[in-house]
């Protein structure tokens, strides 16, 4: 019986602001995908045995000094390829086509005309709105390729090598401004790559439960449960896998929303939730600190210290559970193609080298919308699943300058007014 392991799309990241969005669009079609650096070794690609490759867009010109260029061997793996914007230009450059600077940079909506609807554009109209963002353009098609689409400003806006299943589009199908873009991505996944759609919330929950059992064995896991959707799904998933081997700990760090502490304790009391009031300790750690990164690091270190102390008081604890998500991992590393570090994340930054607990991170490969879907499978209440994203450092990230109790109390009152108004007018679940 085939499973999600039998179909995986790899997205080569050339630094586009939309790379994560491409991944989300693929996952929305129930196909698993991962983002990898543009310069990944082709042998490593073979080991991953992908069903297809997507070359992302990127901010560079193909002619820039140091422009990101992958190994040409990526086109010799015998798997379908879709190049998006800069990815199309990579195809043209490496396969002996010709790419030149456009007379002027094209940014915004354009009308795309389909010249050949085989494969990528099947079941689409002959003309559709697309979103363009490029300064270079393909001016000569590589040998073996066919032009399959054009716009008024780009005579070659889409190409295909039908024999090798290599496709390229000048526009961005992943963005909302390309209304039919989802269908184009779906055509690539299902018609061209032959995917079946095994990546579902039910599959994730079932497979994760087994992975957690295999990793933890008879050990005990301490889990920081904040009440946010990430930590809630993490705890519910681990609890489903190992039951009372999970020790959920709720730490009031003094940086929570108004009445949040009481609500979390009530919702998760069935797990025998353990409560720690450490608000004074956190405020003491943050005294005099104004730099946002230093605040995050201090908060992360204090959390770990509390969990280790709590674990020591409970007895032998082997693992620390965290609600790390896929974007957290991407944002906290500078090895994803040429993309720079955005910020360190509280789940993947600030962990001391001396920490003796091993990590359990069951959500590490999920995006936020996938976490919510898993929460529904786990029967978590709507007020948890639909809760607005709230970072681990809490209200500390909303205060410029030093964190004080007075500022926190004022912010709590402003926040509850805002949230209640959103709920009163029916907009809480829409924003």
VOGU-3710 file (C-alpha; in Angstrom, 3 decimals, decimal comma):
1> xxxxxxxxxx> 0,000/0,000/0,000  1,432/3,382/-1,013  1,846/6,208/1,497  3,053/9,797/1,703  6,632/8,485/1,620  6,074/7,435/-1,992  5,443/10,983/-3,221  7,388/14,060/-2,260  7,954/17,342/-4,064  11,213/19,205/-3,405
11> xxxxxxxxxx> 11,253/22,992/-3,809  14,651/24,477/-4,625  14,825/27,853/-2,883  16,383/30,724/-4,838  15,475/33,293/-2,189  11,944/34,196/-3,224  9,648/35,827/-0,685  7,041/33,362/-2,001  8,963/30,103/-1,469  7,020/29,150/1,652
21> xxxxxxxxxx> 3,800/30,046/-0,155  4,678/27,587/-2,948  5,132/24,892/-0,305  1,779/25,711/1,268  0,031/25,530/-2,093  1,520/22,079/-2,706  0,531/20,857/0,772  -3,011/22,191/0,228  -3,278/19,682/-2,608  -2,504/16,882/-0,096
31> xxxxxxxxxx> 0,992/16,367/-1,469  3,971/16,444/0,880  6,839/18,788/0,012  10,036/20,177/1,482  12,083/23,311/0,811  15,770/22,653/0,095  18,704/24,948/-0,801  19,090/25,746/-4,508  22,630/24,318/-4,462  21,692/20,943/-2,987
41> xxxxxxxxxx> 23,883/18,109/-4,228  22,091/16,183/-7,014  23,070/12,941/-5,267  21,157/14,146/-2,216  18,168/14,817/-4,448  18,363/11,220/-5,673  18,381/9,942/-2,097  15,146/11,877/-1,458  13,570/10,178/-4,481  11,234/13,107/-5,282
51> xxxxxxxxxx> 8,176/12,823/-7,485  9,002/16,254/-8,893  11,021/19,435/-8,419  9,871/23,057/-8,268  12,398/25,830/-8,857  11,256/28,889/-6,902  11,420/32,496/-7,961  14,073/34,801/-6,564  15,172/38,440/-6,321  18,384/37,996/-8,349
61> xxxxxxxxxx> 19,043/38,601/-12,000  20,425/35,525/-13,683  23,357/37,763/-14,676  24,183/39,063/-11,198  27,604/38,175/-9,862  27,035/35,273/-7,510  23,488/34,681/-8,773  22,136/31,381/-7,398  22,546/28,654/-10,010  21,867/24,968/-9,269
71> xxxxxxxxxx> 23,843/22,020/-10,570  22,689/21,262/-14,118  22,333/17,614/-13,070  18,980/18,479/-11,448  17,516/18,199/-14,944  18,927/14,690/-15,406  17,106/12,984/-12,550  14,240/11,847/-14,738  11,596/13,606/-12,611  9,267/16,435/-13,667
81> xxxxxxxxxx> 10,437/20,019/-13,083  8,450/23,250/-12,785  10,389/26,513/-12,899  8,625/29,616/-11,563  9,789/33,088/-12,681  13,542/33,017/-11,833  13,191/29,222/-12,014  12,150/29,559/-15,669  15,239/31,676/-16,317  17,424/29,023/-14,663
91> xxxxxxxxxx> 15,958/26,483/-17,092  16,723/28,790/-20,025  20,271/29,536/-18,850  21,326/25,969/-18,029  19,657/24,225/-20,978  21,167/26,517/-23,623  18,269/28,853/-24,167  18,769/32,604/-23,980  17,770/34,971/-21,197  18,056/38,751/-21,580
101> xxxxxxxxxx> 17,187/41,759/-19,506  13,694/43,012/-20,299  13,319/46,541/-21,660  11,624/47,373/-18,370  10,874/45,411/-15,204  7,358/43,934/-15,248  5,518/43,954/-11,941  1,803/43,418/-11,486  -1,156/41,831/-13,205  -0,924/40,611/-16,773
111> xxxxxxxxxx> -3,147/38,713/-19,159  -1,650/35,326/-19,997  -2,633/33,535/-23,192  -2,375/29,745/-23,370  -0,759/28,497/-26,594  -0,754/24,788/-25,657  -2,897/23,415/-22,828  -1,368/19,927/-22,685  -0,470/19,000/-19,106  0,111/22,216/-17,157
121> xxxxxxxxxx> -2,847/24,254/-18,427  -5,439/21,506/-18,924  -9,016/22,446/-18,027  -8,121/26,143/-17,937  -9,501/28,912/-20,135  -7,389/30,103/-23,056  -6,697/33,407/-21,328  -6,211/34,108/-17,618  -4,997/36,729/-15,175  -1,508/36,147/-13,742
131> xxxxxxxxxx> 0,946/37,997/-11,512  4,295/39,031/-12,970  7,448/40,131/-11,152  10,593/39,984/-13,265  13,371/42,021/-14,820  14,822/39,324/-17,096  12,952/37,226/-19,627  13,469/34,179/-21,793  14,157/35,264/-25,385  15,238/31,974/-26,998
141> xxxxxxxxxx> 13,708/28,613/-26,141  16,096/25,735/-25,322  16,263/22,848/-27,756  13,458/20,338/-27,218  11,142/22,935/-25,662  7,878/24,397/-26,954  6,351/27,776/-26,182  3,052/27,130/-24,370  2,031/30,643/-23,355  2,636/34,360/-23,834
151> xxxxxxxxxx> 1,602/37,794/-22,572  1,585/41,181/-24,269  4,982/42,057/-22,766  6,558/38,586/-22,714  6,398/36,663/-25,980  7,721/33,564/-24,154  5,865/33,430/-20,828  5,668/29,626/-20,483  7,583/26,712/-22,004  7,534/22,924/-21,891
161> xxxxxxxxxx> 9,736/19,998/-22,797  6,936/17,438/-22,925  9,315/14,504/-23,377  11,405/15,297/-20,275  8,443/16,843/-18,392  10,245/20,113/-17,734  7,961/23,163/-17,536  8,573/26,834/-16,835  6,292/29,837/-16,281  7,298/33,497/-16,069
171> xxxxxxxxxx> 4,459/34,348/-13,684  3,743/33,318/-10,079  0,971/30,673/-9,864  1,313/30,462/-6,069  0,006/33,963/-5,265  -3,626/34,983/-4,837  -3,233/37,486/-7,702  -3,079/34,499/-10,088  -6,658/33,260/-9,476  -6,220/29,994/-11,416
181> xxxxxxxxxx> -2,729/29,372/-10,048  -3,870/26,619/-7,700  -5,207/24,657/-10,676  -1,878/25,053/-12,475  0,001/23,715/-9,450  -2,508/20,884/-9,122  -2,035/19,964/-12,778  1,719/19,796/-12,231  1,329/17,584/-9,164  -1,342/15,209/-10,395
191> xxxxxxxxxx> -1,193/15,186/-14,209  2,566/15,585/-14,643  4,148/14,171/-11,463  1,512/11,474/-11,003  0,821/12,273/-7,335  -2,189/10,786/-5,551  -2,599/13,041/-2,492  -1,630/10,912/0,509  -0,668/13,888/2,707  -3,793/14,400/4,861
201> xxxxxxxxxx> -4,341/15,521/8,482  -5,528/12,003/9,338  -2,353/10,495/7,883  -0,187/12,978/9,791  -1,858/12,244/13,145  -1,734/8,478/12,666  1,905/8,406/11,542  3,014/10,931/14,202  1,494/8,890/17,012  3,595/5,923/15,921
211> xxxxxxxxxx> 6,750/8,056/15,523  6,311/9,486/19,032  5,879/6,017/20,508  8,980/4,797/18,689  11,059/7,791/19,826  9,912/7,958/23,433  9,475/4,286/24,303  8,810/4,100/28,032  10,349/7,503/28,710  8,586/10,570/30,064
221> xxxxxxxxxx> 8,036/13,820/28,195  7,666/17,285/29,684  5,706/19,687/27,484  5,278/23,424/27,818  1,587/24,033/27,204  0,826/27,706/26,572  -2,727/27,326/25,272  -1,802/28,437/21,776  -2,693/26,142/18,909  0,896/24,927/18,366
231> xxxxxxxxxx> 1,539/23,808/21,934  -2,039/22,516/22,303  -1,778/20,265/19,242  1,703/19,163/20,319  0,408/18,148/23,748  -2,763/16,500/22,389  -0,751/14,505/19,854  1,764/13,298/22,427  -0,991/12,558/24,943  -2,774/10,436/22,318
241> xxxxxxxxxx> 0,487/8,559/21,715  1,750/7,939/25,255  -0,963/9,080/27,692  0,283/9,773/31,213  3,916/9,504/30,174  3,342/13,128/29,143  3,846/15,747/31,870  2,204/18,957/30,555  3,428/22,092/32,292  1,765/25,481/31,989
251> xxxxxxxxxx> 4,093/28,366/32,878  2,605/31,787/33,575  5,489/33,977/32,416  3,679/37,216/33,157  3,547/37,926/29,425  0,133/36,368/28,762  -3,118/37,925/27,626  -5,763/38,857/30,169  -7,498/35,829/31,804  -5,441/33,470/29,645
261> xxxxxxxxxx> -3,982/31,592/32,586  -7,383/30,570/33,965  -8,689/29,535/30,539  -5,713/27,285/29,754  -5,852/25,527/33,122  -9,570/24,826/32,682  -9,266/23,539/29,086  -6,421/21,095/29,721  -7,158/19,874/33,232  -7,933/16,391/31,796
271> xxxxxxxxxx> -4,206/15,974/31,141  -3,325/16,595/34,796  -1,804/19,930/33,820  0,883/21,240/36,182  0,912/24,995/36,806  3,983/27,155/37,500  3,745/30,876/38,261  7,112/32,286/37,154  6,044/35,803/36,204  8,421/37,459/38,684
281> xxxxxxxxxx> 11,409/35,479/37,381  10,716/36,414/33,759  10,265/40,099/34,558  13,515/40,067/36,516  15,339/38,496/33,542  13,954/41,151/31,177  14,743/44,162/33,354  16,679/46,768/31,384  16,654/44,806/28,117  15,362/46,677/25,054
291> xxxxxxxxxx> 16,774/44,689/22,104  14,051/42,350/20,669  16,481/39,504/19,930  17,923/39,639/23,458  14,389/39,534/24,874  13,648/36,373/22,882  16,878/34,714/23,998  16,285/35,570/27,666  12,723/34,269/27,565  13,814/31,067/25,805
301> xxxxxxxxxx> 16,580/30,419/28,338  14,263/30,980/31,310  11,651/28,607/29,852  14,240/25,850/29,481  15,529/26,465/33,003  12,019/26,189/34,437  11,258/22,991/32,551  14,511/21,401/33,662  13,836/22,389/37,279  10,279/21,063/37,010
311> xxxxxxxxxx> 11,531/17,849/35,442  14,037/17,397/38,261  11,267/17,824/40,855  9,056/15,263/39,104  11,695/12,583/38,744  13,338/11,084/35,691  12,270/12,983/32,569  13,867/12,130/29,248  12,312/14,460/26,682  11,212/18,058/26,169
321> xxxxxxxxxx> 8,332/18,594/23,716  8,170/21,754/21,613  5,627/23,071/19,119  8,235/23,982/16,511  6,689/24,499/13,056  8,237/24,293/9,589  8,374/28,112/9,128  10,155/28,384/12,508  12,884/26,118/11,195  13,194/27,996/7,895
331> xxxxxxxxxx> 13,169/31,464/9,502  15,832/30,534/12,022  18,431/29,296/9,547  20,475/31,037/6,877  21,169/27,907/4,840  17,932/27,918/2,804  19,362/29,150/-0,454  20,376/32,826/-0,374  17,571/33,803/2,019  18,820/35,665/5,071
341> xxxxxxxxxx> 17,865/34,879/8,649  14,607/36,679/9,446  14,691/36,201/13,213  15,630/33,551/15,675  12,613/31,635/16,913  11,869/30,919/20,557  11,580/27,210/19,796  14,845/26,892/17,912  16,923/29,602/19,552  18,055/30,129/23,120
351> xxxxxxxxxx> 18,425/26,449/23,993  21,470/25,985/26,237  24,192/23,602/25,058  24,021/21,894/28,436  20,336/20,975/28,145  20,102/17,263/28,948  16,548/16,688/27,719  16,099/15,305/24,200  13,636/17,155/21,961  10,305/15,861/20,687
361> xxxxxxxxxx> 9,007/18,124/17,921  6,063/16,396/16,213  4,913/19,519/14,297  8,309/20,348/12,837  7,204/19,636/9,259  3,846/21,483/9,404  2,589/24,923/8,443  0,121/26,687/10,750  -2,972/25,800/8,710  -1,904/22,142/8,793
371> xxxxxxxxxx> -1,545/22,342/12,578  -5,135/23,570/12,861  -6,309/20,713/10,614  -4,481/18,206/12,829  -6,115/19,814/15,878  -9,548/19,145/14,405  -8,641/15,487/13,876  -7,587/15,407/17,544  -10,973/16,942/18,560  -9,525/20,053/20,198
381> xxxxxxxxxx> -12,121/22,783/20,942  -12,682/25,547/18,388  -11,552/28,324/20,720  -8,110/26,688/20,775  -7,920/25,716/17,091  -9,083/29,125/15,828  -7,090/31,146/18,313  -5,087/33,982/16,786  -1,360/33,257/16,535  0,447/34,328/19,678
391> xxxxxxxxxx> 4,236/33,995/19,956  5,964/32,183/22,804  7,490/35,440/24,105  3,910/36,687/24,346  3,201/40,350/24,916  6,932/41,011/25,187  7,165/41,214/21,398  4,516/43,949/21,327  6,334/46,283/23,676  9,086/48,514/22,327
401> xxxxxxxxxx> 11,771/49,135/24,904  11,902/47,735/28,434  9,267/45,266/29,651  7,574/46,377/32,890  4,525/45,128/34,790  2,779/48,467/34,253  3,262/48,315/30,496  2,110/44,692/30,398  -1,054/45,461/32,373  -1,895/48,352/30,042
411> xxxxxxxxxx> -1,291/46,198/26,977  -3,484/43,416/28,405  -6,424/45,832/28,714  -5,915/47,150/25,171  -5,611/43,617/23,794  -8,802/42,297/25,427  -10,767/45,319/24,142  -9,537/44,667/20,636  -10,221/40,893/20,767  -13,706/41,361/22,230
421> xxxxxxxxxx> -14,624/43,896/19,547  -13,455/41,493/16,827  -15,653/38,765/18,302  -18,637/41,089/18,749  -18,697/42,105/15,102  -18,036/38,591/13,783  -14,546/39,287/12,472  -12,401/37,259/14,909  -12,315/34,202/12,615  -11,873/36,304/9,463
431> x> -8,637/38,130/10,246
//
